[in-house]
Amino acid sequence: MARRRSADDTSPVSLRERKKARAQASIQREAMRLFAENGYETTTIDEIAEAAEVSRATFFRYFPTKADLVLHDIADLMVIDALPQHLEETSLVGALRNAITSLIDTATAEQHTLNRQREELLRSVPDLRARVPGQIAAALPLLTEALALRLNRSTDDIHLLTVSGAAIGVAIAAWNAAANDLSEGFTQRHRQLLDAALAHLESGL
């Protein structure tokens, strides 16, 4: 049976998840630097672990494969963490739009660079590209949990599942629509396309 969490427990992202996310981000940052310098295919896991100052075993504790390292998107947790503060402002989909916009507006130059590097790899490496829709879909339980937590509903509430599923579907559609674009400013256009798609969903299609 799906659990109903207390409204007093207002953080959708646990301390353990935050610590894990910080460690993953550190490893990913070093990996992206090496990919930029030496190429994705030729960079080894041992080289990434050495650059990140972690053991090979620690690397695999956070990322099953090198591909998973690129697919991992810290923005998923950051959006979900920011979602509760927007839920009282507008609709559920509107809150998600606002959380994404807020994240983009407050991102550092380093974060924007990292996002672009990730997107270039996700669009240009066939194995990575094929796995992107599944990676986006993996955020479904996290999004549903965040909504259920804030609204004090069960995680099997059909209304929340419908909203979460529709939002994930929109994200997959927006990424697929932009996946061939590697021109200057493609990340910004992808975000604009995602926002437009979410706005269409929010309007009731």
Accessible surface in RSA format (square Angstrom, percent):
REM  Atomic radii and reference values for relative SASA: ProtOr
REM  Chains: A
REM  Algorithm: Lee & Richards
REM  Probe-radius: 1.40
REM  Slices: 20
REM RES _ NUM      All-atoms   Total-Side   Main-Chain    Non-polar    All polar
REM                ABS   REL    ABS   REL    ABS   REL    ABS   REL    ABS   REL
RES MET A   1   237.65 123.1 150.61  99.7  87.05 207.3 127.34 108.3 110.31 146.1
RES ALA A   2    28.87  26.5   7.92  12.2  20.96  47.7  18.11  25.5  10.77  28.5
RES ARG A   3   146.10  61.3 137.24  70.0   8.86  21.1  66.30  90.6  79.80  48.4
RES ARG A   4   147.25  61.8 117.18  59.7  30.07  71.6  40.71  55.6 106.54  64.6
RES ARG A   5    45.94  19.3  40.57  20.7   5.38  12.8  13.34  18.2  32.60  19.8
RES SER A   6    63.11  53.3  47.91  63.9  15.21  35.0  45.70  97.3  17.42  24.4
RES ALA A   7    53.41  49.1  41.48  64.0  11.93  27.1  41.74  58.8  11.67  30.9
RES ASP A   8   134.51  94.2 108.40 107.9  26.12  61.8  35.31  83.1  99.20  98.9
RES ASP A   9    64.25  45.0  57.00  56.7   7.24  17.1  23.88  56.2  40.36  40.3
RES THR A  10    69.86  49.7  61.28  62.1   8.58  20.4  30.89  41.5  38.96  58.9
RES SER A  11    45.51  38.5  37.75  50.4   7.75  17.9  40.38  86.0   5.13   7.2
RES PRO A  12    15.52  11.3   2.45   2.2  13.07  47.5   2.77   2.3  12.75  79.3
RES VAL A  13     5.13   3.4   4.38   4.0   0.75   1.8   4.38   3.8   0.75   2.0
RES SER A  14    54.45  46.0  44.17  58.9  10.29  23.7  48.57 103.4   5.89   8.2
RES LEU A  15   114.98  64.0 106.74  76.4   8.24  20.7 107.22  75.3   7.77  20.9
RES ARG A  16   203.22  85.3 196.62 100.2   6.60  15.7  70.89  96.9 132.33  80.2
RES GLU A  17    60.32  34.6  58.27  44.1   2.05   4.9  25.52  49.4  34.81  28.4
RES ARG A  18    82.37  34.6  79.33  40.4   3.04   7.2  26.06  35.6  56.31  34.1
RES LYS A  19   116.64  56.9 110.32  67.7   6.32  15.0  61.40  55.3  55.24  58.8
RES LYS A  20    99.47  48.5  95.78  58.8   3.70   8.8  41.97  37.8  57.51  61.3
RES ALA A  21     6.50   6.0   6.10   9.4   0.40   0.9   6.29   8.9   0.21   0.6
RES ARG A  22   144.93  60.9 135.36  69.0   9.57  22.8  75.24 102.8  69.69  42.2
RES ALA A  23    28.67  26.4  18.89  29.2   9.78  22.2  27.46  38.7   1.21   3.2
RES GLN A  24    13.94   7.8  13.94  10.2   0.00   0.0   0.00   0.0  13.94  10.6
RES ALA A  25    21.65  19.9  21.36  33.0   0.29   0.7  21.40  30.1   0.25   0.7
RES SER A  26    40.06  33.9  39.78  53.1   0.28   0.6  17.33  36.9  22.74  31.9
RES ILE A  27     2.68   1.5   2.68   2.0   0.00   0.0   2.68   1.9   0.00   0.0
RES GLN A  28     0.96   0.5   0.96   0.7   0.00   0.0   0.00   0.0   0.96   0.7
RES ARG A  29   103.10  43.3 100.33  51.1   2.77   6.6  25.87  35.4  77.22  46.8
RES GLU A  30    42.94  24.7  42.69  32.3   0.25   0.6   4.32   8.4  38.61  31.5
RES ALA A  31     0.00   0.0   0.00   0.0   0.00   0.0   0.00   0.0   0.00   0.0
RES MET A  32     2.58   1.3   1.71   1.1   0.87   2.1   1.32   1.1   1.26   1.7
RES ARG A  33   104.08  43.7  98.51  50.2   5.57  13.3  61.76  84.4  42.32  25.6
RES LEU A  34    18.30  10.2  18.30  13.1   0.00   0.0  18.30  12.9   0.00   0.0
RES PHE A  35    12.54   6.3   4.56   2.8   7.98  20.8   4.85   2.9   7.69  22.0
RES ALA A  36    74.07  68.1  30.11  46.5  43.95 100.0  43.48  61.2  30.58  81.0
RES GLU A  37   110.02  63.2  72.36  54.7  37.66  89.7  39.79  77.0  70.23  57.3
RES ASN A  38    82.55  56.9  58.48  56.5  24.07  57.9  23.63  56.9  58.92  56.9
RES GLY A  39    31.33  38.6   0.00   N/A  31.33  38.6  28.89  79.3   2.44   5.5
RES TYR A  40    24.25  11.3  17.40   9.9   6.85  17.8  10.99   8.3  13.26  16.4
RES GLU A  41   131.29  75.4 109.02  82.5  22.27  53.0  57.75 111.7  73.53  60.0
RES THR A  42    97.17  69.1  76.41  77.5  20.76  49.5  82.66 111.0  14.51  21.9
RES THR A  43     0.96   0.7   0.02   0.0   0.94   2.2   0.24   0.3   0.72   1.1
RES THR A  44    67.09  47.7  62.01  62.9   5.08  12.1  64.60  86.8   2.49   3.8
RES ILE A  45    31.13  17.7  27.65  20.6   3.48   8.4  27.65  19.9   3.48   9.4
RES ASP A  46    79.58  55.7  73.55  73.2   6.03  14.3  28.89  68.0  50.69  50.6
RES GLU A  47    77.85  44.7  73.51  55.6   4.34  10.3  30.74  59.5  47.11  38.5
RES ILE A  48     0.00   0.0   0.00   0.0   0.00   0.0   0.00   0.0   0.00   0.0
RES ALA A  49     4.61   4.2   4.61   7.1   0.00   0.0   4.61   6.5   0.00   0.0
RES GLU A  50   138.57  79.6 121.56  92.0  17.01  40.5  50.36  97.4  88.21  72.0
RES ALA A  51    30.77  28.3   5.57   8.6  25.20  57.3  16.77  23.6  14.01  37.1
RES ALA A  52    14.53  13.4   0.00   0.0  14.53  33.1   2.55   3.6  11.98  31.7
RES GLU A  53   158.94  91.3 124.48  94.2  34.46  82.0  47.56  92.0 111.38  90.9
RES VAL A  54    44.24  29.1  25.77  23.3  18.46  44.5  35.22  30.6   9.01  24.4
RES SER A  55    61.89  52.3  46.37  61.9  15.52  35.8  51.50 109.7  10.39  14.6
RES ARG A  56   120.78  50.7 114.63  58.4   6.15  14.6  48.67  66.5  72.11  43.7
RES ALA A  57    71.90  66.1  58.04  89.6  13.86  31.5  64.71  91.1   7.19  19.0
RES THR A  58    24.47  17.4  24.47  24.8   0.00   0.0   9.23  12.4  15.24  23.0
RES PHE A  59     0.00   0.0   0.00   0.0   0.00   0.0   0.00   0.0   0.00   0.0
RES PHE A  60    76.74  38.4  61.80  38.3  14.94  38.9  62.06  37.6  14.68  42.0
RES ARG A  61   159.20  66.8 128.51  65.5  30.69  73.1  70.94  96.9  88.27  53.5
RES TYR A  62    46.65  21.8  37.84  21.5   8.81  22.9  10.05   7.6  36.59  45.1
RES PHE A  63     2.90   1.5   2.90   1.8   0.00   0.0   2.90   1.8   0.00   0.0
RES PRO A  64    92.15  67.2  75.66  69.0  16.49  59.9  80.92  66.8  11.23  69.8
RES THR A  65    59.19  42.1  57.48  58.3   1.71   4.1  59.19  79.5   0.00   0.0
RES LYS A  66    35.38  17.3  33.39  20.5   1.99   4.7  24.04  21.6  11.34  12.1
RES ALA A  67     8.24   7.6   6.83  10.5   1.40   3.2   6.83   9.6   1.40   3.7
RES ASP A  68    27.70  19.4  25.02  24.9   2.68   6.3   6.05  14.2  21.65  21.6
RES LEU A  69     0.00   0.0   0.00   0.0   0.00   0.0   0.00   0.0   0.00   0.0
RES VAL A  70     0.00   0.0   0.00   0.0   0.00   0.0   0.00   0.0   0.00   0.0
RES LEU A  71     2.86   1.6   2.13   1.5   0.72   1.8   2.17   1.5   0.69   1.8
RES HIS A  72    28.33  15.5  28.07  19.5   0.26   0.7  14.89  15.3  13.44  15.6
RES ASP A  73    30.91  21.7  26.73  26.6   4.18   9.9   5.00  11.8  25.92  25.8
RES ILE A  74    40.38  23.0  40.09  29.9   0.29   0.7  40.14  28.9   0.25   0.7
RES ALA A  75    16.39  15.1  16.19  25.0   0.20   0.5  16.39  23.1   0.00   0.0
RES ASP A  76    45.90  32.2  41.49  41.3   4.41  10.4   9.39  22.1  36.51  36.4
RES LEU A  77    28.02  15.6  27.73  19.8   0.29   0.7  27.86  19.6   0.16   0.4
RES MET A  78    66.64  34.5  59.60  39.4   7.03  16.7  55.07  46.8  11.57  15.3
RES VAL A  79    16.46  10.8  16.46  14.9   0.00   0.0  16.46  14.3   0.00   0.0
RES ILE A  80     9.07   5.2   9.07   6.8   0.00   0.0   9.07   6.5   0.00   0.0
RES ASP A  81    47.28  33.1  34.27  34.1  13.00  30.7   7.41  17.4  39.87  39.8
RES ALA A  82    20.89  19.2  18.01  27.8   2.88   6.6  20.81  29.3   0.09   0.2
RES LEU A  83     0.43   0.2   0.43   0.3   0.00   0.0   0.43   0.3   0.00   0.0
RES PRO A  84    13.80  10.1  13.59  12.4   0.21   0.7  13.59  11.2   0.21   1.3
RES GLN A  85   123.08  68.8  98.91  72.3  24.17  57.5  39.11  83.2  83.97  63.7
RES HIS A  86    20.54  11.2  20.54  14.3   0.00   0.0  19.96  20.6   0.58   0.7
RES LEU A  87    15.98   8.9   2.01   1.4  13.97  35.1   2.01   1.4  13.97  37.6
RES GLU A  88   145.22  83.4 107.08  81.0  38.14  90.8  48.49  93.8  96.74  79.0
RES GLU A  89   109.65  63.0  70.65  53.4  39.00  92.9  42.69  82.6  66.96  54.7
RES THR A  90    54.64  38.9  26.68  27.0  27.96  66.6  27.06  36.3  27.58  41.7
RES SER A  91    55.50  46.9  39.98  53.4  15.52  35.7  51.63 110.0   3.86   5.4
RES LEU A  92    28.80  16.0  23.90  17.1   4.91  12.3  23.90  16.8   4.91  13.2
RES VAL A  93    16.08  10.6  15.33  13.9   0.75   1.8  15.81  13.7   0.27   0.7
RES GLY A  94     3.32   4.1   0.00   N/A   3.32   4.1   3.30   9.1   0.02   0.1
RES ALA A  95     0.00   0.0   0.00   0.0   0.00   0.0   0.00   0.0   0.00   0.0
RES LEU A  96    18.82  10.5  18.82  13.5   0.00   0.0  18.82  13.2   0.00   0.0
RES ARG A  97    60.98  25.6  59.65  30.4   1.33   3.2   4.66   6.4  56.32  34.1
RES ASN A  98    54.83  37.8  51.73  50.0   3.10   7.5   8.06  19.4  46.77  45.2
RES ALA A  99     0.00   0.0   0.00   0.0   0.00   0.0   0.00   0.0   0.00   0.0
RES ILE A 100    28.86  16.4  28.86  21.5   0.00   0.0  28.86  20.8   0.00   0.0
RES THR A 101    61.48  43.7  60.36  61.2   1.12   2.7  47.22  63.4  14.26  21.6
RES SER A 102    42.69  36.1  36.60  48.8   6.09  14.0  14.46  30.8  28.23  39.5
RES LEU A 103    27.78  15.5  24.50  17.5   3.28   8.3  27.39  19.2   0.39   1.1
RES ILE A 104    41.11  23.4  36.65  27.3   4.46  10.7  38.68  27.9   2.43   6.6
RES ASP A 105   109.44  76.7  73.09  72.7  36.36  86.0  28.05  66.0  81.40  81.2
RES THR A 106   101.93  72.5  75.14  76.2  26.79  63.8  68.74  92.3  33.19  50.2
RES ALA A 107    22.43  20.6   5.94   9.2  16.48  37.5   7.23  10.2  15.19  40.2
RES THR A 108    75.00  53.3  67.46  68.4   7.55  18.0  73.03  98.1   1.97   3.0
RES ALA A 109    83.56  76.8  69.63 107.5  13.93  31.7  74.32 104.7   9.24  24.5
RES GLU A 110   105.70  60.7  96.12  72.7   9.58  22.8  48.06  93.0  57.64  47.1
RES GLN A 111    64.32  36.0  63.42  46.3   0.91   2.2  26.00  55.3  38.33  29.1
RES HIS A 112    86.54  47.3  81.14  56.4   5.40  13.8  53.24  54.9  33.30  38.8
RES THR A 113    77.13  54.9  71.57  72.6   5.55  13.2  49.92  67.1  27.20  41.1
RES LEU A 114    24.75  13.8  24.05  17.2   0.69   1.7  24.48  17.2   0.27   0.7
RES ASN A 115    33.87  23.4  33.87  32.7   0.00   0.0   5.37  12.9  28.50  27.5
RES ARG A 116    68.94  28.9  68.94  35.1   0.00   0.0  37.51  51.3  31.43  19.0
RES GLN A 117    46.27  25.9  44.65  32.6   1.61   3.8  19.34  41.2  26.93  20.4
RES ARG A 118    13.35   5.6  13.35   6.8   0.00   0.0   2.68   3.7  10.68   6.5
RES GLU A 119    12.52   7.2  12.52   9.5   0.00   0.0   2.72   5.3   9.80   8.0
RES GLU A 120    63.16  36.3  63.07  47.7   0.09   0.2  18.44  35.7  44.72  36.5
RES LEU A 121    26.35  14.7  26.35  18.9   0.00   0.0  26.35  18.5   0.00   0.0
RES LEU A 122     6.85   3.8   6.85   4.9   0.00   0.0   6.85   4.8   0.00   0.0
RES ARG A 123     8.93   3.8   0.09   0.0   8.84  21.1   0.00   0.0   8.93   5.4
RES SER A 124    66.63  56.3  37.45  50.0  29.17  67.2  34.07  72.6  32.55  45.6
RES VAL A 125    18.11  11.9  17.27  15.6   0.84   2.0  18.11  15.7   0.00   0.0
RES PRO A 126   108.36  79.0  98.58  89.9   9.79  35.6 103.92  85.8   4.45  27.6
RES ASP A 127    83.62  58.6  74.18  73.8   9.44  22.3  36.55  86.0  47.06  46.9
RES LEU A 128     0.10   0.1   0.10   0.1   0.00   0.0   0.10   0.1   0.00   0.0
RES ARG A 129    81.83  34.4  78.81  40.2   3.02   7.2  26.31  36.0  55.52  33.6
RES ALA A 130    82.44  75.8  48.47  74.8  33.97  77.3  60.59  85.3  21.85  57.9
RES ARG A 131    90.08  37.8  82.95  42.3   7.13  17.0  39.60  54.1  50.48  30.6
RES VAL A 132     6.33   4.2   6.33   5.7   0.00   0.0   6.33   5.5   0.00   0.0
RES PRO A 133    42.84  31.2  41.91  38.2   0.93   3.4  42.53  35.1   0.31   1.9
RES GLY A 134    48.26  59.5   0.00   N/A  48.26  59.5  37.08 101.8  11.18  25.0
RES GLN A 135    55.72  31.2  50.60  37.0   5.12  12.2  11.49  24.5  44.23  33.5
RES ILE A 136    34.80  19.8  30.82  23.0   3.98   9.6  34.80  25.1   0.00   0.0
RES ALA A 137    41.30  38.0  36.25  55.9   5.05  11.5  36.49  51.4   4.81  12.7
RES ALA A 138    62.65  57.6  42.14  65.0  20.50  46.6  53.67  75.6   8.98  23.8
RES ALA A 139    13.37  12.3  11.08  17.1   2.29   5.2  12.89  18.2   0.48   1.3
RES LEU A 140    59.49  33.1  59.49  42.6   0.00   0.0  59.49  41.8   0.00   0.0
RES PRO A 141    86.84  63.3  77.07  70.3   9.76  35.5  83.15  68.7   3.68  22.9
RES LEU A 142    64.23  35.8  62.10  44.4   2.13   5.4  62.81  44.1   1.42   3.8
RES LEU A 143     9.75   5.4   9.75   7.0   0.00   0.0   9.75   6.8   0.00   0.0
RES THR A 144     4.82   3.4   4.82   4.9   0.00   0.0   4.53   6.1   0.29   0.4
RES GLU A 145    28.15  16.2  28.03  21.2   0.12   0.3  21.04  40.7   7.11   5.8
RES ALA A 146     0.49   0.4   0.08   0.1   0.41   0.9   0.08   0.1   0.41   1.1
RES LEU A 147     3.18   1.8   3.18   2.3   0.00   0.0   3.18   2.2   0.00   0.0
RES ALA A 148     1.67   1.5   1.67   2.6   0.00   0.0   1.67   2.3   0.00   0.0
RES LEU A 149     1.29   0.7   0.66   0.5   0.63   1.6   0.66   0.5   0.63   1.7
RES ARG A 150    75.23  31.6  57.44  29.3  17.79  42.4   8.33  11.4  66.90  40.5
RES LEU A 151    59.70  33.2  39.65  28.4  20.05  50.4  44.30  31.1  15.40  41.4
RES ASN A 152    63.62  43.9  58.87  56.9   4.75  11.4  10.32  24.8  53.30  51.5
RES ARG A 153    81.29  34.1  81.21  41.4   0.08   0.2  14.96  20.4  66.33  40.2
RES SER A 154    19.16  16.2  18.32  24.4   0.84   1.9  17.06  36.3   2.10   2.9
RES THR A 155    30.72  21.8  25.53  25.9   5.19  12.4  15.53  20.9  15.19  23.0
RES ASP A 156    83.07  58.2  68.16  67.8  14.91  35.3  28.03  66.0  55.04  54.9
RES ASP A 157    39.32  27.5  30.18  30.0   9.14  21.6  11.95  28.1  27.37  27.3
RES ILE A 158   133.37  75.9 130.34  97.1   3.04   7.3 130.34  93.9   3.04   8.2
RES HIS A 159    93.54  51.1  89.51  62.2   4.03  10.3  60.38  62.2  33.15  38.6
RES LEU A 160     0.00   0.0   0.00   0.0   0.00   0.0   0.00   0.0   0.00   0.0
RES LEU A 161    67.42  37.5  61.18  43.8   6.24  15.7  61.48  43.2   5.94  16.0
RES THR A 162    82.37  58.6  72.39  73.4   9.98  23.8  67.08  90.1  15.29  23.1
RES VAL A 163    22.44  14.8  19.80  17.9   2.64   6.4  22.44  19.5   0.00   0.0
RES SER A 164     0.00   0.0   0.00   0.0   0.00   0.0   0.00   0.0   0.00   0.0
RES GLY A 165    30.80  38.0   0.00   N/A  30.80  38.0  21.70  59.6   9.10  20.4
RES ALA A 166    35.94  33.0  20.34  31.4  15.59  35.5  32.24  45.4   3.70   9.8
RES ALA A 167     3.45   3.2   0.95   1.5   2.50   5.7   1.14   1.6   2.32   6.1
RES ILE A 168    18.83  10.7  18.79  14.0   0.04   0.1  18.83  13.6   0.00   0.0
RES GLY A 169    35.47  43.7   0.00   N/A  35.47  43.7  29.80  81.8   5.67  12.7
RES VAL A 170    22.49  14.8  19.04  17.2   3.45   8.3  21.60  18.8   0.89   2.4
RES ALA A 171    22.82  21.0  20.85  32.2   1.97   4.5  20.96  29.5   1.86   4.9
RES ILE A 172    39.87  22.7  39.71  29.6   0.15   0.4  39.77  28.6   0.09   0.3
RES ALA A 173    58.62  53.9  48.57  75.0  10.05  22.9  54.41  76.6   4.21  11.2
RES ALA A 174     3.09   2.8   0.02   0.0   3.07   7.0   2.98   4.2   0.11   0.3
RES TRP A 175     9.83   3.9   9.83   4.8   0.00   0.0   9.11   4.9   0.72   1.2
RES ASN A 176    80.17  55.3  64.11  62.0  16.06  38.7  24.20  58.2  55.97  54.1
RES ALA A 177    75.23  69.2  32.52  50.2  42.72  97.2  44.72  63.0  30.51  80.8
RES ALA A 178    11.36  10.4   6.32   9.7   5.04  11.5  11.36  16.0   0.00   0.0
RES ALA A 179     2.92   2.7   2.15   3.3   0.77   1.7   2.15   3.0   0.77   2.0
RES ASN A 180   127.58  88.0  97.63  94.3  29.95  72.1  36.11  86.9  91.47  88.4
RES ASP A 181    40.37  28.3  32.90  32.7   7.47  17.7  25.92  61.0  14.45  14.4
RES LEU A 182    80.44  44.8  58.86  42.1  21.58  54.3  60.64  42.6  19.81  53.3
RES SER A 183    59.23  50.0  46.29  61.8  12.94  29.8  52.33 111.4   6.89   9.7
RES GLU A 184   151.57  87.0 136.20 103.0  15.37  36.6  64.49 124.7  87.08  71.1
RES GLY A 185    27.37  33.8   0.00   N/A  27.37  33.8  26.23  72.0   1.14   2.6
RES PHE A 186     1.03   0.5   0.00   0.0   1.03   2.7   0.00   0.0   1.03   2.9
RES THR A 187    34.12  24.3  33.55  34.0   0.57   1.4  11.96  16.1  22.16  33.5
RES GLN A 188    93.03  52.0  91.31  66.7   1.72   4.1  40.85  86.9  52.18  39.6
RES ARG A 189   107.41  45.1 102.59  52.3   4.82  11.5  59.66  81.5  47.75  28.9
RES HIS A 190    12.53   6.9  12.36   8.6   0.18   0.5   8.76   9.0   3.78   4.4
RES ARG A 191    57.59  24.2  53.64  27.3   3.95   9.4  10.65  14.6  46.94  28.4
RES GLN A 192   100.58  56.2  91.31  66.7   9.27  22.1  37.29  79.4  63.30  48.0
RES LEU A 193    67.36  37.5  63.43  45.4   3.93   9.9  67.08  47.1   0.28   0.7
RES LEU A 194    16.58   9.2  16.58  11.9   0.00   0.0  16.58  11.6   0.00   0.0
RES ASP A 195    50.10  35.1  48.27  48.0   1.83   4.3  19.87  46.8  30.23  30.2
RES ALA A 196    58.47  53.8  46.83  72.3  11.65  26.5  52.39  73.8   6.08  16.1
RES ALA A 197    26.92  24.8  17.51  27.0   9.42  21.4  25.46  35.8   1.47   3.9
RES LEU A 198     2.71   1.5   2.71   1.9   0.00   0.0   2.71   1.9   0.00   0.0
RES ALA A 199    33.39  30.7  28.11  43.4   5.28  12.0  28.70  40.4   4.69  12.4
RES HIS A 200   105.68  57.8 100.11  69.6   5.57  14.3  70.55  72.7  35.14  40.9
RES LEU A 201    27.01  15.0  19.57  14.0   7.44  18.7  19.57  13.7   7.44  20.0
RES GLU A 202    62.43  35.8  35.79  27.1  26.64  63.4  18.67  36.1  43.76  35.7
RES SER A 203    90.22  76.2  46.43  62.0  43.79 100.9  50.90 108.4  39.33  55.1
RES GLY A 204    61.51  75.9   0.00   N/A  61.51  75.9  34.19  93.8  27.32  61.2
RES LEU A 205   138.76  77.3  86.46  61.9  52.30 131.5 102.08  71.7  36.68  98.7
END  Absolute sums over single chains surface
CHAIN  1 A    10657.9       8727.4       1930.4       6077.5       4580.3
END  Absolute sums over all chains
TOTAL         10657.9       8727.4       1930.4       6077.5       4580.3
